[in-house]
Amino acid sequence: MLALLHTSPVHVPVFDALRDADHPGLALRHLVHEDLLVRARSGGPGSVAADVGAVLTEAAVGGAAAVLCTCSTIGAVAERAGKAVGIPVLRVDRPMAAVAAKARTVVVVAALKSTLEPTVALIREEAAGRAPRIRTVLADGAWERFEAGDRAGYLAAVVARVDTVTGADVIVLAQASMADAAGPTAHGVPVLSSPRPGLSAAAAVALAGGLGGDGRS
């Protein structure tokens, strides 16, 4: 069984649909903790480390072979906490970052400022000695629409911001909730999102029985 740590309930049907399409039969357990993102935004990701560890312990006790953290803001915290708990924890955005890190110029687009720094750090980590040029941009007004439940308006704001990006070899959508805004821009620049590759990586670990305790196997 694969557990998923979410900070918004909107991710539940998205990952259920991806599971049904790509990994039929894989058991998922959704753990939704919206408060983690709220507190990580105000106090920094490290401020929720203990609570993230408690959620991961709950997942392990409940029989999860691995955990996928779908929140980019707390992804690094979850990976570190997983080592202490003894369960593989994967960041949903790591496979996407590995692809982006091969490009010369990467533009990271986010609706939430707290997501930018962790995403840039992850791309640099995955670059493994290469030095891609990374720029960041915010989709102004998008997160307010997300919080208001206006998903169509949220995605429209993201797409509008993505379409203004120039000089990029690849564009990264920093949040899993932005996935439906992915697709080539009007200029033909590829736009990467995290849910599908992230779930595939986590499914492989879970189906292998939780091998690879650092979450990177």
SULJOGI-V506804 format. One record per pair of residues at least 12 apart in sequence whose C-alpha atoms are under 6 Angstrom apart, sorted by sequence separation. I is the first residue (numbers start at 1). J is the second residue. If there is no record, write none. Layout:
[[I J] [I J]]
//
This chain:
[[142 154] [179 193] [142 157] [75 91] [176 194] [139 158] [170 189] [172 191] [173 192] [176 195] [170 190] [171 191] [172 192] [173 193] [66 87] [68 89] [66 88] [67 89] [68 90] [69 91] [70 92] [101 123] [139 161] [159 181] [163 185] [66 89] [68 91] [69 92] [3 28] [7 32] [1 27] [2 28] [3 29] [4 30] [5 31] [6 32] [7 33] [8 34] [97 123] [101 127] [155 181] [1 28] [3 30] [4 31] [7 34] [105 132] [107 134] [109 136] [111 138] [49 77] [53 81] [98 126] [104 132] [105 133] [106 134] [107 135] [108 136] [109 137] [110 138] [111 139] [45 74] [105 134] [107 136] [109 138] [7 37] [111 142] [111 143] [73 115] [72 115] [3 64] [2 64] [106 168] [1 64] [2 65] [4 67] [105 168] [108 171] [1 65] [2 66] [3 67] [4 68] [5 69] [6 70] [105 169] [106 170] [107 171] [108 172] [109 173] [110 174] [2 67] [4 69] [106 171] [109 174] [96 194] [93 194] [92 194] [95 197] [95 198] [92 198] [88 213] [90 215] [87 213] [88 214] [89 215] [88 215] [66 206] [65 206] [65 209] [66 210] [65 210] [2 206]]
//
